[in-house]
Amino acid sequence: MSDRPTAPARPMAPARPAGGGGFGPFGRGQMPAEKSMNFGPSVRRLLRRLSPERPKILAVIGLAVISVVFSVIGPKLLGRATDVIFSGVIGGRLPAGTTKEQAVQGLRASGHGDFADMLAGMDVVPGRGIDIGALGTVLAWVLALYVAASLFMWLQGRLLNDVTQRTVFRLRADVEDKLHRLPLKFFDGQPRGELLSRVTNDIDNVSQTLQQTLSQLLSSLLTVVGVLVMMFVISPLLAAIALVTIPVTMIVTGQIAKRSQKQFVAQWAHTGTLNAHIEEAFTGHELVKVFGRGPEVEQVFRERNEALYKASFGAQFISGIIMPTMMFIGNLNYVAIAVVGAVRVAGGSMSLGDVQAFIQYSRQFTQPLTQVASMANLLQSGVASAERVFELLDAEEQEPDPADPVLPETRRGRVEFEHVSFSYDPEQPLIEDLSLVAEPGHTIAIVGPTGAGKTTLVNLIMRFYELDAGRITLDGVDITAMRREDLRAQIGMVLQDTWLFGGTIRDNIAYGNPRATDEEVQAAARATYVDRFVRTLPDGYDTVIDEEGGNISAGEKQLLTIARAFLANPSLLILDEATSSVDTRTEVLVQHAMAALRSDRTSFVIAHRLSTIRDADLILVMEAGSIVEHGTHDELLAARGAYHRLYSSQFAGALTGDDASAAEVG
């Protein structure tokens, strides 16, 4: 079991609950506190990620402009069609052979002044009905404009979809690259479910937001501008009345948005926290059942699910008020325009077609404003997710590899610690002024109580953490002067916690050396006694195992990871309780195989089971980050020190023969 303490990590909002290394399946930590969202900067940063698609965006804007221009001309032409119909109806009721001026004078003389004023403002020929030809021409133009507008809108949407998906593709790639540049301490300080939520849920939410808002926002803004121009062309007075909607809309939307921002931030924070709990609880599902902690797990789930429900309901409810409010404001604007327009038609200062067109424009004017307002909740949700992704992208990275890397001239596996100091927490020193040499071909066993720093020691060799002082050399080269990739290519590592991926047994072994042939894979399997159980499986090396390795035993999983390290053919081996999951008989066989593998290789073996490291060339006994004893098995037993105490604690009731005599020496 790893003795690495939880490392402090740069907190990402929402931070993990105070109190240490995660909740575990039964934890009850406090919910992350809400923080105010930097809405403006986050939106600008998100939009900057669109910059590589600038040519396509310009094309999208051009297509949108053309589409909107065609759309806003349509109502004006339809108003002309209304005037043709209305003029024909009125003209057919007037006596033929008279002029319009004569008809107007006759109406005034008979006391119909209002009708005379309206007739004076119309293009009418007494005695002539509806001009079908002119009406057909106008309607044909309207149809052509709307078809063209739809076509350009479709092209715009198709192009914008490509822009959005490529942007999200790059965002996912950047996050993936970032994860590979983050130090191990970052992952030690973040619950896995919370991190997965940022990488999956939040990025998907950003994608959905960009997809649904960019096109709609662009079209809505252009429509507002185009409609405003046409409204002022038709009637500046009615346009001024319609403009009253804008400040009212901005005030109402702004006030509601302020109240919903925190709720959206909390919604995605609680989503990450709930995912972390679910991931931990189901990973430890067997333990939950064994210890009867199901009710506690369910209670924690209910609490966090309730918190997510409240935040989500609050965010959607508050932002959902925007749409009906905007519809109410739009309807008031519609009524005002209809009343004033009717008065002006009756006075002859406007035609009926212009009023009809203006009413359509007023609908087109308020509709995009309403759509923009209704998108406020989606936009805030997407920006809240984007902010969480940006926090991940801004996390402190591991130190970069050197510009001019150095490689050892020969691969011998000589490792030297020179006055090494390291601590996870500056307030709690762990390893201080440690010096040791591991000669090529030697097996160095590291023993000690949990928390002594055993796993930390090998993590420093792998450069999973950086030293506070001193240096570590591999074959005479400072490991910080090497690329991490080159350093780790010379190291094979087998951990107590096995890791397998979904695939065949052959693929899992070949993970140690992707260029290995089938013969080399099978040779490594035979050397580690994997071949004998693989042969009993129906599909042999083509047997597919899942990510958790649920269809093979724990010992068989451990053997597969050992075979993987064999195939990598490293110059340095690190074995962290590598045989803890195999049975006694298999352990003996694996020890023999490891003895052959360790020939001409340096090996660091972390062991709690002291019987597995009796033949080590050097045993280091660690306590509180310091080496308190070193020597061979027999030498350390004779010294009757810390190693003797550890050995006696394991074999106090079973010491016989030579071991008992050795334990009594001194």
N, C-alpha and C positions, 0 to 999 in steps of 0.2 A: 504493500500500500504506500502511495506517495506521501513523503513527509514534507512536501513543499507547502509553506504557509500561503494563504491567499495574499496575492500581491496587490498593493494599492494601485488602482488604475485611474486614469483621467476620467472623471465622471461625465457621462453624456446625459442630457436631460431626456426623459426623466431619470434621475439617478436611481441606482438600486437602493433599497432600504438600508438604513443604517444598521450596523450590527454584524457585518462580516460577510462571510462567503455565501451569500444566496440564502434562499428560504428553505431549500430542501423540500421533500414531499410533504412535510408537516409544518413548515414555517408559517408564521403569522405576521411578517413584517408590516410596517406602516406603508400606506400607499404613497407613491411619489407625489411630491407637492407640485401644484400647478405653477407654471411660470408664464410671464407675459410673452406673447409671440412677437418676434420682430418681423411683422408682416411685410412692410415695404422692402427692407433689404433682402428678405428671402424671395420675394417675387422678382426683384431685379436680378438676383443671382440665378433663379430658375430660368428667366428669360435669356440670360447671357449664355446659357447652355444651348440655346437655339442658334447661336451665331454661326456655327459651321454650315448651317443650312440656309445662309443668307440669300443666295441666288434663288432657291426654291421659294423662300418666304416672299421675296419681291415678286415672283411670278404669281404666288397665291394672292398677294395684295392687288396685283393688276387684274387678275381674273375676278376677284371680289368686287373691284370698282366697276368693271364692265357689267357684271351681273346686277349690281345694285342700281346702276344708272338705267339699265333697261327696265328694272322692276319699278322704279319710282316714276318713270315716264308713263307707265301703263295707266294709273288712275287718271292722269290728265287726259289721255286719249279716251278713256271710258267716259269722262265728263263731257268730252266733245260728242260722243255718241248719244249721251243723254240729252244734250242740247239739240241734236238733230231730231230726236224723237219728239221732244217737247215742242220744238218749233213747228214740226209738222202737224202735231195735234192741234196747237193753237191756230196755225195758219189755215187748216182745213175748216175751222169754225168761223173764220172771217170771210166776208163777202168777196168774191173774186172780182177782179177789175179795179180794185182800189189799191192805193199805195199804203205802206205802213204808216206814214205820217198822217194820211187822211183817217186811218183807223184809230190812231192815237187821239187825234183831235175830236173825232166823234165820241170816243169813250169819255173824254174829259167833259164834253158838252152835255153828255147824259148823266154826269155825276159819278162816274167810275174812275176817279183819279188814281187810286192805287193800282188798278188793273192797267190803266194807261201808262203809269210809270214803269211797271214791269215789262209791258209790251215794247216800250221805247228802248229798253236795254237788250232786247232779243233780236236775233237775226232771223226774221220771219217774212214770208211772202204770203199775203192774204190770198186765200183760195187754193194754196198748194199744200198737199199733205206731206207725209213722211217721205224723204228722199232715200229710197232703198239703196240706190247705188252708193251714195255718200256714206250711209250707215254701214254697208258691207265693207267698203274700203277701210273705214276706221277700225272695225272689228278685226279685219284681216291683219292690220298693223299691230293691234293689241295682241293677237294670238302669236304673231311672229316674235314680238318682243318678249313675251312670257316664255316661249319655247327657248329662245336664245338665252334668257336669264337663267333658266333651269339648267341648260347645258353648261354654261360657264360656272354655275354654282357647283354642279357635279364635278367638273374638272378641278375646281378649287378644293373641294372636299377630298378628292382622291389624292391630290398633291400634298395637302396639309396632313393627311393621314400618314403619308410616307415621312414627312418631316417629323411628326410626333413620334412615330415608332423608332426612327433612327436616333432621335434624341434620347429616348428611354433606353434604347439599346446601348448607347454610349454610357449612360448613367449606370446601368447594370454592370457594364464592363469596368467602369471606374471603381465601383464599389468592390467588385471581385478583386481587382488589382490592389485596392487599398487593404483589403483583408490580408493579402499576402505580405504587405509591408508593415503590418501592425505587429508589435512585439507580443510575446506570450503573456506578459503581465496584463495586457489589455483584455485578453480573453479570460484570464483568471478573475478579472474584476467585473465581468458582465454575465448575467444569467443568459444561458444559451437561447431560451425562448424569446427573451427581449431582443437579442441580437438578430435572431431569425425573423422576428416581426419587422424590424427595420429593413432587412434585406429583401423580404418578400412582400408583406402586406403594404408597407409604406411606399415602396417603389411602384407596386401595382396601382395604388391610389393616386400617385403622381401621374402615372400613365393615363388613367381614366380622366383625371382632371384636365390634363393638357388636351386630350382627345375631344372632350366635350365642351371646353370653354374657349379654346383658341379660335375655332371656326365661328362659334356663336358670337364671341366678343367682337371679332373683326367685322362680321356681317352686320351686327347690331350697330356698331359705331358708324360704319359707312352709311347704313340705312338712315340713321338719325341725321347725319350731315346732308345726304341727298334729299330727304323728305323736308328738312328745314328750308333748303333752297327753293324747292317747289312751292312750299307753303308761303314763303315771302313773295314769290312771283305771282301767286294767285291773289293773296290778300295779306298785306303787312299787319292789319289790325287783328285778324284771326290768328296769324302766326304769333303775335305778341301774347295773345291769350293762351295759346298752346305752350309757349315757353315758360309760363308760370309753373308748369309741371316739373321742369328740371330742378330748380332749387328745392322744391318740396320733396322731390324724389331723393335728392342727395342727402337732405337732412334726415328724412325718415330711414333711408337705408343705412346711413352712417351710425345713427343711434342704435339701430337693431344689431348691426354688425359688431359694434363694440361689446355688446352683451353676449354675443355668441362666440367670439374668438377664443376666450379662455375655455369654453366648453369643448370646442373642437380640439384644442391642445390636450385637454384632459382625456377626451375620448380616445385619442391614439396612444396616449401614455398608458391608460388603463388596458388598452388592447394588448400592448407589449407585455405588461405585467401579468395579465391573465394568460397569455401564451406561455410565458416563462413558467408559471405554476403548472399548467397543463403538461408541458414538456417534461418538467421534473417529476411530476406525479406519475405519469405513464411510463417514464423511464424506470422508475422504482416501483412499478406496479406490484411485483412479487413481494417486496418488502411491505408495502402498504397492506397487502392481504395477510401476510404472515404475522405482522404485529397488530393487526386489527385496528389500523388507523384510518380506515375508510371514512368513518363519520367526520373526522377532523379534516381530511382532504376535501370532502364534499362541502364542509362548512367554509373552508377558505375559498373554495371555488365559488360558492354562493355569494360570499362577501365581495369578492372581486368582480364577479359577474354583475352583481347589483350595482357596484360602483361604475362599471362600464355602461350599464343600462341607464343609470341616472345621467351620466355625462352625455351619452348619445342622445337620449330623449331631450335633454336640455338644449343641446346644440341644434337638433333638428326642429324642435318646437319653436325656439326663438327665431332661428333663421327662416322657418316656415311662415312666420307672420308677414314676411316681406311681400310675398306674392299676393295675398288677398289685399294688403294695404295698397300695393301699386295698382291693382285692378280697380279699387275704389277711387283712387286719385284719377285714374284714366277715365272712369265713367263720369266723374264730375267735369273733367275737361271736355268730354264728348257732349255733354248736355249744354255747356256754355257755348261751344262752337255751333251746335245745331240751332240754338235760340238766336244768337247774333247773326248767323248766316241766313236764317229765315227772314229776319227783319231786313237784311240787306237785299235779298232777292225781291222781297215785296217792294222795296224802294227803288228797284231797278239798277242798283249799283253793282250787282253780281248776278251772274247767270245761275240757273238751277244746276247745270252741269258742274260749274266751278265749286258750288257748295258741296255737291255730292263728292267731287274729287277731294275737296279739302277734308271732308269727314273721313274719307278713306285714308288720307295722309295722316290725320290725327290718330287713327288706329295704328297705322304703320309707325307713327312716331312714339306712341306710348308702349306699343308691343315690344320693341327692342329694349326700351328702358325697363320694362317689366321682366323681360328675359334676363337682362344683365343683373337685375336685383335678385331674381330667383336663383341665379348661379352663384350668389354670394356664399351660400352654405357650402356648395361643392368647391368653390375656389378656396375658401378658408380651410376646409378639410384637406385639400390637396397641398396647400402651402404649409400647413402644420406637419403633414407627412414629409414634405420636401425638407423642412427644417430639421427633422429627425435624421434624414439621410445625410444632410450636409454636416450635421454634428459628427456623424460617423466618418465622413470624408475628411473632416478637420481634426480628427483624433491624432494625437502625437504618434509619429511613426518611429520605427526602429532606426538606429543609426545607419546611414547609407554605406554600401560597400565601398572599399577604397577605389580611387580612380585608376591606380596602377597596382592591381592585385599581384601577390607573390604566391608561388607554389613551391612546396618542398622539392628539392632535387631528386630525392628518393623517398619512396613510401615504405617506411619501416614501422611507424606507429609509436614512436617515442613521444611521450607526453610529459611536460614539465610544468608544474605550478610554481610560480615565483612570487612569494609574498602577496598572495591573493587575499583581497578583502571584498566582502559582498554582504549586502543586507537588502531585504525587501522594504523595510521601513527604516529610515535613517535613525529613528529613535530606538530601534532594537537591532543592534549589530548581530549578525548571524555567523559569518565566517570572517576571521581576522588573522591576517599575516600567515596564511597557509602556504607551505612549501612542500612539494613532493615530486618524485620522479618515477614514472612508469616506463620501464625499459621495454624495448621491442620483444614480443613473444611472451611477456610476463602476464600473469593473471593477477589483477589487483582487486581484492575483495573489500567492500566497504560495509561495515556493520555498525550498529548503534541503535539507540532507542528512536522511536518515532519523533520527528521534529529535530533530529540532530544535524540535518543538512546533507544527508546522503544523496537524495535525488537532486538537490540543488547543485551538488558538485558536478554531476554529469551534465546537468542543464547548462552549466557554465562552459563546459567543453563544447557543447553543441551551439553555443552562442544564442541560446534562447533568452538569456539575460546578459547584460553587460556588467563588467566588473566595476567596482568602486575604486579599487587600487590593485597594483600588481599586474601580472600578465600570465597568459597560458600559451605555451608553444607546442606545436605539433611538428616533429621532425626538424626542430630548430627554427621554425617560422612562427612568428606571433600570429595567433589565429585572427586577430583584428586586421592583419595585413592581407588576409585571404578573403575571397568572396565567400559568403555563407554557402552558396551552392557548391563551390569547390570543397569547402571544409566538410560539409555534410555528405558529399559524395564518397568520402573516405571512411565514413562511419556507418556501421550497422547497429540498429537499436531494436531491442525487444523489450516491451514494457509488460508490466503486470496486467494492465488493462488492455486486452486485445482489441484490435480494430480490423474489421473486415468490411469489404464493400459488396454490394449486390453484384454477383457475377459468378463465373465458374471457379472451381478450386484451382484450376490451372492459371486463370487470370490473377487470382489473389496471390499465388506464389510468385508469378512473374512480375508482380508489382515491384519487387526488389531489383529487377533488371529487365526492363521491357524488351530488350534485344535478345534475350535468352531463347535458345531453341527448346523444343519439346524435350529433347534428350537431356539438356541441362536442367530443366525444371524437374524432370523425374529423378535425376541424379540427386538434386538437392532434397527432394522428397524422401528418397531412400536413406540419405544420410541422417535425416531427422526423424525417421520412422513414421513419416506421414504416409508413405506408399502403402504400408501394410493395412491401414484402415480405409484408404481411398479405394483399394482393390475390392473391398467388400461392398462398396456402394454401387447401385445399379448402373449409374452413368460414369463411374470412375472419375477421372480428372475433369470431365465435362459436367459434373454435378453442380447445379446452380445453388448457391447459398444466398440468403438475404443479408441485408445490412447488419443485422444483429447476430447473424450466424445461428439462428434459432434451430436449424435442422441438423446441427452437429453439437457435440458436447463441448464443455468449457476447456477440457484438456486438449481435445482435437483442434479447437481454435488456437490454443497457445502453440501447438506444434506447427500449425500453418504459419504463424508469425515468425517462428524460429526458422522454418524453411525459407521464408522470404528473406531473412537476414543472411542465411547461408548463400542464397543465390546472388546476393548483392556483392559478395566477395570483398568485404571491406578490409582495410588495414587496421581498423580500430573497432572493437566490439564493445557495446554497452548493453548489459543485461540487467534490467531492473526487475528482480523477482521473477525471472523469465520462466521458472519451472513451478511456480506456486500453484498452478491449476492442473497439473498432471498427477497421475497416480504414482505410487512409490516405484513400481516396476518400470513404468515409462520414464520416470525421472532418472533412474539409473542408466537406461539406454540413452537418454538425451545427454546426460553428463558425459558418457563415452563419446558421443558424437561431437559435443562441444569441445572436448579435449582435442579431438582431431582438427576441428575448425580453428581453435585458438593457437594452433601451431604457427609460429612466425607472425602472430598477431598480438597486439596488446589488447587486453580485455579488462574492462571495469565491470565488476559484478556486485550489484547491490543485493544483499541477502538478509532476510530475517531468520531463515532456517539455516542454522550454522552448520548443519551436517553437509550442506551442499558446497561448502567452500573450504573444506579441510585441506585440499591439495593446492590451494592458491599460493602463488609465489610470495605474495605480500598481503597481509590483512591490515587494513586501517580501521581503527576503532574511533568513531566520532561521537562527541558529546558537545552539544551546544555550539556546533559549527567549527569545533577545533578537533584536531587529531590528538587524542590523548594517549594512544598506544599504537604501535605498529610492529609487525613481525610475522613469523609463521604461526600456524595453528599450535604446534607444540610449544613454541617459545612463549606465546601469549598465555597458554594455560599454565605454564610453569611460573609465569610472573604473578599469577594470582591477582590480577587487577580487574579492570573494567570488562575485558573479554571473558575472563574466568567467571565473573558474575553473570554475564549474559549467557554463557554456555551452561552454567550450573542451573540457571532458571529454567532452561529448556530440558535438561537431562538429569535433574536432581534425583528423580525417582527411577532412573534407568541406566545409571552409569555402571558399567561392568568392564572387567578386563583392563585393557590398556588405557581406555578413556578414564576409568576410575582412578587408575594409578597416576595418570597425568594430572588429573584434577587435584590430586593430593600432594603433588610436588610442591615444595616450598613451605 
